[in-house]
Amino acid sequence: MKKLLLLTSMLLVVLCAKSQTITSIDFFKWSDPITYELSQEPYISGYGYYSDSLSNVFENKDFYEYNNEYYCIESWADYYYWYTKKYWHLFDNPAVYEYYYWTKNDLGMASYIASYRYRGEYYPSTIKLIFKDETIPNRLSSNKFIAINDRQIKRMKDQKQYPKIETNQKMPNQRPVSYSDRGINSNSGRRTSVQPATRSTSVVTSKPQTQSNHSK
């Protein structure tokens, strides 16, 4: 009985350690699919009604939904592009990240996410960033802003609706003027459209969304 309890305890420790793995990556790997694949999965995902169908068509790639559009997630660049779209209220001028994304500027994207332009208490990912230039503000240089236990993960998930904002900052009540959505807007009941994109694929549909059964 004691041996069984000991083995169970050891298994729990191993599983806990695995679930809290923090990966350090160089900023120039921000758009690298292999780096994303080898990293721990993000805490917050965004599967939608068509995610499974799109995954089956596009070689089992993940597709996250926001505002009836679907984004192909193959790298941290893709993930945070979707994240700045869906949780734009947590960011200071998220259009900046979008500009860096479409110009394929890994340094710009990574430094934007690691800076205080992200106002969340914790990050939805367990990655640390390495910059060659140590003068770049980097909240992801330590574990301070990475949720590593259940309590912190819960606080991080709650912040997506209730962001932590400094007292001298005002909560935006609408998207920045320059902040545009990529994709075809369709509210006329036409069939789903897929728009090829340089970095991510968007799908627009007027069908009400329900949570996908797809779990990552």
Backbone bond lengths (Angstrom), bond angles and torsions (degrees), N, CA, C in turn:
res aa  C-N    CA-C-N  psi(-1)  N-CA   C-N-CA  omega(-1)  CA-C   N-CA-C  phi
1 M - - - 1.458 - - 1.523 111.15 -
2 K 1.347 115.34 -42.36 1.459 119.84 179.55 1.524 111.14 -64.06
3 K 1.353 115.93 -38.33 1.463 120.23 179.10 1.521 110.35 -64.44
4 L 1.332 116.09 -39.87 1.461 120.65 179.37 1.521 110.81 -63.90
5 L 1.327 116.41 -43.12 1.459 120.78 178.36 1.522 111.11 -64.31
6 L 1.342 116.03 -38.85 1.457 120.34 179.56 1.526 111.08 -65.68
7 L 1.335 116.35 -43.97 1.463 120.70 178.65 1.523 111.06 -63.81
8 T 1.341 116.39 -40.10 1.469 120.46 178.63 1.516 110.74 -63.41
9 S 1.319 116.71 -42.31 1.468 121.30 179.44 1.515 111.29 -63.62
10 M 1.336 115.94 -42.14 1.462 120.22 179.98 1.528 110.53 -65.06
11 L 1.334 116.66 -39.51 1.461 121.38 179.24 1.525 110.54 -63.87
12 L 1.318 116.89 -41.86 1.464 121.12 178.63 1.513 111.05 -63.71
13 V 1.325 116.63 -40.09 1.467 120.51 178.59 1.521 111.02 -63.12
14 V 1.346 116.03 -43.86 1.460 120.97 -179.72 1.521 110.47 -63.77
15 L 1.345 117.07 -45.14 1.461 121.15 179.92 1.511 111.07 -63.89
16 C 1.318 116.55 -39.06 1.464 120.61 179.47 1.514 110.68 -65.47
17 A 1.344 115.82 -43.46 1.460 120.41 179.56 1.518 110.81 -63.43
18 K 1.337 116.40 -39.24 1.459 120.45 -179.87 1.512 111.39 -66.28
19 S 1.361 116.50 -38.96 1.455 120.68 -177.24 1.528 111.97 -70.62
20 Q 1.336 117.42 -16.08 1.451 121.21 -177.53 1.526 111.79 -112.28
21 T 1.309 117.10 22.77 1.449 121.02 -179.47 1.522 110.42 -65.15
22 I 1.311 115.92 127.11 1.462 121.70 177.90 1.524 108.02 -109.40
23 T 1.315 116.23 125.98 1.457 122.32 -176.42 1.517 110.24 -107.52
24 S 1.324 116.75 130.46 1.461 121.25 175.22 1.522 108.69 -94.60
25 I 1.336 116.33 130.59 1.460 120.29 179.78 1.519 109.98 -131.09
26 D 1.323 115.86 149.98 1.462 121.19 174.67 1.522 109.68 -77.98
27 F 1.320 116.57 146.66 1.463 120.28 -175.44 1.528 112.14 -58.53
28 F 1.348 117.25 -31.02 1.463 119.42 -177.41 1.529 112.73 -76.36
29 K 1.344 116.98 -0.27 1.463 121.23 174.28 1.537 111.39 -100.02
30 W 1.315 116.17 10.71 1.465 121.62 -175.80 1.535 112.26 -58.54
31 S 1.325 116.88 -35.72 1.469 121.55 -178.46 1.522 112.72 -100.85
32 D 1.315 117.26 10.63 1.461 121.41 -175.60 1.533 110.67 -86.17
33 P 1.337 118.67 117.85 1.470 121.11 -179.62 1.525 113.54 -61.21
34 I 1.329 117.52 -35.29 1.462 120.26 -178.74 1.527 110.40 -66.38
35 T 1.330 116.80 -41.29 1.464 120.89 178.02 1.519 110.55 -60.14
36 Y 1.328 116.01 -41.95 1.476 120.21 178.84 1.524 110.55 -65.41
37 E 1.321 116.44 -42.14 1.463 121.55 -178.33 1.524 111.06 -63.36
38 L 1.325 117.58 -35.73 1.460 122.03 -177.66 1.526 112.66 -83.42
39 S 1.318 117.11 -11.49 1.463 121.27 178.81 1.526 110.07 -84.48
40 Q 1.322 115.44 160.33 1.458 119.00 175.75 1.525 109.40 -67.62
41 E 1.312 116.45 145.56 1.454 121.77 -178.91 1.534 110.10 -62.81
42 P 1.313 117.75 144.53 1.468 120.42 179.29 1.521 111.48 -65.78
43 Y 1.326 116.32 154.47 1.454 121.41 -179.54 1.529 111.73 -70.96
44 I 1.322 116.28 -33.95 1.457 120.84 -176.92 1.523 109.37 -108.63
45 S 1.326 116.39 124.65 1.459 121.16 176.86 1.525 108.58 -121.70
46 G 1.327 116.68 178.71 1.456 118.82 -175.29 1.516 113.44 -146.56
47 Y 1.323 116.67 49.86 1.457 119.91 -179.86 1.534 110.83 -67.63
48 G 1.323 115.59 139.37 1.446 121.28 -179.16 1.519 111.92 -122.44
49 Y 1.313 115.64 -169.96 1.463 122.54 -174.16 1.533 112.06 -58.34
50 Y 1.333 118.01 -38.70 1.459 121.74 -175.28 1.537 113.47 -100.67
51 S 1.323 117.52 5.90 1.467 119.76 -175.74 1.522 112.80 -58.40
52 D 1.317 116.93 -45.73 1.467 120.50 -178.43 1.524 111.37 -64.84
53 S 1.326 116.53 -42.74 1.466 120.19 -178.93 1.520 110.65 -63.72
54 L 1.321 116.69 -43.47 1.466 120.57 179.15 1.524 111.01 -66.14
55 S 1.310 116.17 -38.26 1.460 120.08 178.12 1.522 111.13 -62.10
56 N 1.313 116.42 -39.52 1.472 120.51 178.45 1.525 111.74 -65.86
57 V 1.319 116.59 -34.80 1.470 121.07 -179.09 1.523 111.34 -77.47
58 F 1.340 116.65 -39.09 1.465 121.15 -173.74 1.525 111.69 -106.12
59 E 1.293 117.37 55.83 1.468 124.18 168.14 1.528 113.45 54.94
60 N 1.336 116.41 43.37 1.466 122.57 175.25 1.528 114.37 63.51
61 K 1.314 117.19 22.64 1.453 120.22 175.60 1.525 109.79 -75.29
62 D 1.324 115.85 152.40 1.455 120.05 179.42 1.525 110.76 -82.29
63 F 1.317 115.78 141.59 1.453 122.07 176.18 1.523 108.86 -128.09
64 Y 1.338 116.23 121.20 1.455 121.46 177.55 1.526 108.97 -104.03
65 E 1.322 114.53 147.93 1.466 120.06 -175.87 1.522 111.63 -108.22
66 Y 1.303 115.64 142.26 1.460 121.68 167.72 1.522 108.68 -150.97
67 N 1.319 116.95 127.79 1.460 122.62 175.67 1.535 111.67 55.07
68 N 1.340 116.01 42.30 1.463 123.32 179.26 1.525 113.37 68.62
69 E 1.305 118.44 14.84 1.459 122.62 174.56 1.521 108.98 -115.55
70 Y 1.324 116.32 147.76 1.453 121.88 -178.62 1.523 109.96 -116.14
71 Y 1.320 115.30 133.53 1.460 122.33 -176.65 1.525 110.01 -116.82
72 C 1.319 115.23 128.44 1.463 120.51 178.06 1.522 109.17 -76.04
73 I 1.328 116.70 124.72 1.467 121.78 -176.40 1.525 109.29 -107.07
74 E 1.331 115.67 105.91 1.466 120.69 179.51 1.518 112.56 -122.40
75 S 1.309 118.54 -9.81 1.462 121.92 -176.10 1.520 108.98 -152.08
76 W 1.337 116.05 172.14 1.462 118.85 175.15 1.526 110.38 -67.04
77 A 1.315 116.68 -29.02 1.467 120.02 175.29 1.520 109.93 -60.74
78 D 1.338 116.98 -46.16 1.463 121.48 179.09 1.529 111.23 -65.60
79 Y 1.339 115.49 -44.06 1.461 118.81 -176.92 1.526 111.15 -60.57
80 Y 1.327 116.23 -47.86 1.462 118.54 -176.79 1.524 112.16 -75.55
81 Y 1.318 117.85 -19.89 1.467 119.72 171.36 1.527 108.83 -65.27
82 W 1.343 115.90 -46.83 1.465 119.85 176.23 1.525 110.66 -63.03
83 Y 1.337 116.41 -42.26 1.470 120.90 -175.99 1.526 111.05 -64.87
84 T 1.336 117.35 -39.68 1.469 119.59 178.47 1.520 111.34 -70.54
85 K 1.319 117.05 -21.87 1.459 120.92 174.97 1.531 110.18 -75.46
86 K 1.310 116.32 -55.47 1.464 120.91 -173.68 1.525 111.98 -69.80
87 Y 1.322 117.34 -38.26 1.464 121.36 -177.82 1.525 110.91 -114.63
88 W 1.319 115.08 45.82 1.465 121.52 -176.09 1.520 112.20 -58.13
89 H 1.344 116.86 -27.74 1.463 120.36 -177.75 1.530 112.49 -69.91
90 L 1.347 117.58 -11.26 1.461 121.12 177.01 1.525 112.47 -88.24
91 F 1.334 117.43 -2.53 1.460 121.07 -173.32 1.523 111.87 -120.29
92 D 1.313 114.19 149.88 1.455 121.70 172.28 1.528 108.04 -89.15
93 N 1.330 116.77 109.92 1.463 123.78 179.97 1.532 112.45 53.08
94 P 1.332 118.30 69.42 1.470 121.17 -179.32 1.521 113.86 -63.70
95 A 1.332 117.84 -13.22 1.470 119.90 176.26 1.525 111.35 -61.29
96 V 1.327 116.71 -23.35 1.472 120.49 177.87 1.520 110.05 -64.79
97 Y 1.332 115.77 -44.65 1.472 118.56 178.55 1.513 109.90 -63.75
98 E 1.313 118.34 -40.33 1.462 121.20 -179.82 1.526 110.59 -60.40
99 Y 1.319 116.97 -39.50 1.470 120.58 178.36 1.528 110.25 -62.79
100 Y 1.326 116.45 -47.33 1.460 120.00 179.19 1.530 110.72 -63.06
101 Y 1.321 116.45 -35.80 1.466 121.10 -178.45 1.526 111.23 -63.63
102 W 1.312 116.64 -48.73 1.464 119.72 -177.05 1.521 112.87 -76.25
103 T 1.319 118.45 -17.56 1.463 121.32 174.07 1.530 111.18 -95.06
104 K 1.345 116.64 4.25 1.473 122.98 176.07 1.525 112.25 58.29
105 N 1.312 116.00 41.30 1.461 122.56 -178.50 1.528 109.08 -97.60
106 D 1.327 116.93 93.78 1.456 121.12 -177.71 1.524 112.26 -62.70
107 L 1.328 117.22 -40.85 1.460 120.36 179.44 1.525 110.23 -63.08
108 G 1.323 116.42 -43.91 1.453 120.12 179.45 1.522 112.07 -62.59
109 M 1.339 116.67 -46.33 1.467 120.64 -179.68 1.525 111.45 -63.28
110 A 1.323 116.60 -50.34 1.464 120.78 -175.88 1.527 110.97 -64.53
111 S 1.326 117.43 -43.06 1.459 120.44 -178.73 1.526 111.12 -68.54
112 Y 1.323 117.32 -33.25 1.462 120.38 176.58 1.528 110.30 -63.46
113 I 1.329 116.89 -49.04 1.459 120.85 -178.64 1.527 111.35 -64.55
114 A 1.318 117.26 -38.14 1.463 121.08 -177.30 1.525 112.97 -77.73
115 S 1.320 117.31 -10.91 1.460 120.91 -176.80 1.523 111.14 -86.58
116 Y 1.337 115.85 -179.97 1.461 120.58 178.90 1.519 112.26 -80.49
117 R 1.327 117.09 9.67 1.454 119.11 171.71 1.524 111.18 -71.34
118 Y 1.323 115.44 -18.76 1.460 119.87 168.99 1.513 106.77 -92.12
119 R 1.328 117.63 118.39 1.455 121.93 -171.62 1.518 112.71 -95.88
120 G 1.327 117.47 2.29 1.458 119.38 -179.23 1.516 112.57 -68.96
121 E 1.314 115.34 153.82 1.462 120.40 179.12 1.523 111.05 -71.28
122 Y 1.345 115.86 -38.43 1.456 121.28 177.93 1.524 109.74 -130.96
123 Y 1.324 115.12 161.64 1.465 121.45 177.66 1.530 110.23 -94.05
124 P 1.337 117.69 151.86 1.465 120.70 178.94 1.530 112.87 -81.03
125 S 1.325 117.86 6.74 1.462 122.62 -178.19 1.522 109.64 -130.45
126 T 1.334 115.99 158.30 1.469 120.60 178.75 1.530 109.31 -110.26
127 I 1.314 115.66 58.50 1.463 120.54 178.46 1.526 109.69 -123.15
128 K 1.326 114.54 147.06 1.457 121.43 171.78 1.523 107.72 -111.49
129 L 1.308 116.60 144.11 1.459 121.03 -176.29 1.516 111.92 -106.94
130 I 1.327 114.66 140.93 1.459 121.32 178.48 1.529 108.59 -115.74
131 F 1.336 116.16 121.55 1.456 121.87 175.68 1.533 109.12 -111.89
132 K 1.317 115.62 142.19 1.466 118.98 175.90 1.521 110.43 -66.98
133 D 1.331 116.31 -36.48 1.452 122.53 179.63 1.530 108.64 -88.08
134 E 1.316 116.69 107.44 1.457 121.14 -176.12 1.519 113.11 -73.64
135 T 1.325 117.67 -7.83 1.462 120.24 179.29 1.538 111.56 -82.46
136 I 1.335 117.56 -9.90 1.462 121.03 179.18 1.527 109.21 -72.19
137 P 1.347 118.05 125.75 1.474 120.13 176.70 1.523 110.25 -56.64
138 N 1.325 115.68 128.83 1.467 118.82 -172.50 1.527 110.68 -141.09
139 R 1.324 116.42 95.00 1.461 120.35 175.77 1.526 110.91 -69.32
140 L 1.331 116.61 -19.31 1.455 120.89 -178.13 1.532 112.24 -97.11
141 S 1.316 115.95 28.05 1.465 119.58 175.71 1.525 111.13 -91.05
142 S 1.325 117.28 -10.64 1.463 121.82 -179.80 1.525 109.00 -139.01
143 N 1.332 114.77 -175.85 1.467 119.85 -179.04 1.522 113.03 -89.02
144 K 1.317 117.62 -0.33 1.463 121.73 -170.80 1.523 113.17 -57.55
145 F 1.327 116.81 -38.61 1.463 120.49 -175.58 1.533 112.55 -104.12
146 I 1.328 116.42 15.39 1.468 121.19 179.36 1.524 108.94 -108.06
147 A 1.320 117.12 122.82 1.461 121.42 179.25 1.525 109.54 -71.48
148 I 1.336 116.65 124.74 1.462 119.73 -175.67 1.528 112.87 -126.01
149 N 1.331 118.37 1.50 1.456 120.21 175.03 1.525 109.19 -139.73
150 D 1.321 116.42 170.53 1.464 121.15 -174.04 1.525 112.38 -59.92
151 R 1.316 117.41 -39.10 1.465 120.70 -178.87 1.527 110.68 -64.85
152 Q 1.330 116.08 -45.04 1.459 120.20 179.61 1.525 111.88 -67.54
153 I 1.330 116.06 -37.80 1.466 119.85 178.28 1.530 110.16 -62.75
154 K 1.333 116.38 -41.07 1.462 120.25 178.39 1.533 110.35 -63.41
155 R 1.337 116.64 -43.67 1.465 120.35 178.25 1.518 110.93 -62.93
156 M 1.327 116.21 -38.76 1.458 120.72 179.21 1.521 110.62 -65.54
157 K 1.316 117.89 -40.93 1.454 120.92 179.96 1.526 111.11 -70.07
158 D 1.327 116.71 -34.18 1.465 120.05 177.42 1.521 111.84 -68.09
159 Q 1.343 117.58 -31.58 1.458 120.92 -175.21 1.522 112.41 -66.79
160 K 1.344 118.22 -17.03 1.452 119.42 -179.02 1.523 111.02 -64.77
161 Q 1.325 116.84 -20.14 1.452 120.33 175.72 1.523 112.45 -110.01
162 Y 1.317 115.91 -25.67 1.454 120.56 -178.69 1.524 109.46 -125.78
163 P 1.323 116.99 76.43 1.467 120.54 -175.18 1.516 112.69 -68.00
164 K 1.316 115.90 150.39 1.453 122.16 175.12 1.518 108.52 -84.40
165 I 1.317 116.84 116.60 1.456 121.53 -176.01 1.518 108.91 -124.24
166 E 1.316 116.47 139.63 1.452 120.64 177.98 1.523 109.89 -61.83
167 T 1.329 116.27 152.55 1.460 120.55 -175.38 1.515 113.07 -64.89
168 N 1.321 117.77 -23.86 1.456 120.08 -179.42 1.518 112.76 -91.41
169 Q 1.340 117.09 7.62 1.451 122.21 178.13 1.515 110.12 -112.60
170 K 1.304 117.12 146.22 1.452 122.16 178.86 1.522 110.03 -103.88
171 M 1.313 114.52 143.80 1.451 119.74 178.02 1.523 109.28 -73.01
172 P 1.330 118.72 123.99 1.461 119.41 179.15 1.520 111.02 -66.55
173 N 1.340 116.53 139.87 1.454 119.47 179.77 1.517 112.22 -101.74
174 Q 1.325 116.31 1.28 1.448 119.93 175.06 1.523 109.26 -157.66
175 R 1.313 117.03 167.11 1.458 120.43 -179.59 1.520 110.74 -68.02
176 P 1.328 117.24 149.99 1.462 119.20 173.57 1.514 111.01 -55.70
177 V 1.301 116.66 148.51 1.458 121.09 -176.37 1.510 112.01 -58.21
178 S 1.333 116.52 -39.09 1.466 120.78 -176.27 1.516 112.83 -81.72
179 Y 1.327 117.62 -0.14 1.459 121.20 -174.01 1.522 109.48 -88.80
180 S 1.326 117.03 107.51 1.463 121.58 -174.93 1.519 110.99 -111.90
181 D 1.310 115.84 149.81 1.470 121.90 174.58 1.512 109.59 -92.40
182 R 1.335 116.59 139.96 1.458 121.35 176.40 1.523 109.18 -90.32
183 G 1.302 117.48 137.37 1.446 119.62 176.16 1.513 111.52 133.69
184 I 1.308 115.58 177.90 1.450 122.30 -179.89 1.522 107.93 -100.44
185 N 1.310 117.57 123.23 1.451 120.50 178.32 1.516 109.54 -81.97
186 S 1.314 116.41 125.48 1.461 120.23 -176.85 1.511 109.21 -139.44
187 N 1.320 116.58 114.76 1.454 121.04 176.29 1.526 110.85 -124.45
188 S 1.314 116.59 16.07 1.454 120.32 -173.94 1.525 113.39 -98.32
189 G 1.344 116.04 8.56 1.457 118.95 177.97 1.509 113.45 81.06
190 R 1.338 117.99 8.43 1.449 119.77 177.78 1.519 110.16 -71.35
191 R 1.319 115.17 162.24 1.457 118.34 -177.03 1.525 110.70 -65.99
192 T 1.311 114.99 160.03 1.457 122.01 -176.31 1.525 111.54 -57.24
193 S 1.332 116.17 138.76 1.465 121.82 178.29 1.506 110.22 -114.89
194 V 1.313 116.23 141.65 1.458 121.97 175.96 1.504 108.30 -110.64
195 Q 1.329 115.98 127.41 1.460 120.31 179.70 1.512 109.88 -111.08
196 P 1.333 118.95 112.22 1.464 120.09 175.63 1.519 109.50 -61.40
197 A 1.320 116.43 143.36 1.456 121.30 177.92 1.509 109.27 -136.80
198 T 1.319 115.89 161.57 1.456 120.04 -177.71 1.517 111.42 -63.55
199 R 1.343 116.22 -38.41 1.455 119.08 -174.05 1.516 113.25 -119.07
200 S 1.322 119.56 -27.71 1.452 120.45 179.90 1.505 109.62 -145.27
201 T 1.322 116.32 159.33 1.450 121.63 -179.25 1.514 109.48 -104.79
202 S 1.328 117.29 131.91 1.450 121.75 178.92 1.515 109.76 -112.88
203 V 1.319 115.19 139.39 1.450 120.93 175.46 1.510 107.21 -124.14
204 V 1.318 117.36 132.23 1.449 121.09 -178.12 1.514 109.40 -116.51
205 T 1.314 116.55 134.60 1.459 120.06 -179.55 1.505 109.67 -146.88
206 S 1.300 115.76 149.55 1.456 120.11 177.55 1.519 112.01 -95.83
207 K 1.329 116.88 0.60 1.473 121.52 -178.66 1.515 109.50 -72.70
208 P 1.343 120.11 135.04 1.467 121.28 177.26 1.516 110.21 -56.15
209 Q 1.339 116.41 140.68 1.457 120.96 -174.68 1.511 111.49 -92.41
210 T 1.324 115.18 141.53 1.463 122.21 170.38 1.502 107.28 -129.01
211 Q 1.326 116.47 159.70 1.457 120.21 -176.57 1.513 110.78 -68.49
212 S 1.317 116.17 134.74 1.458 120.89 179.30 1.512 110.73 -72.32
213 N 1.311 116.36 154.97 1.458 120.82 174.49 1.503 112.23 -78.73
214 H 1.347 115.10 -7.36 1.442 121.20 -177.91 1.515 108.56 -67.27
215 S 1.290 117.97 125.38 1.473 121.40 175.78 1.492 108.01 -125.37
216 K 1.327 114.95 134.13 1.464 119.52 -174.76 1.515 109.48 -97.53
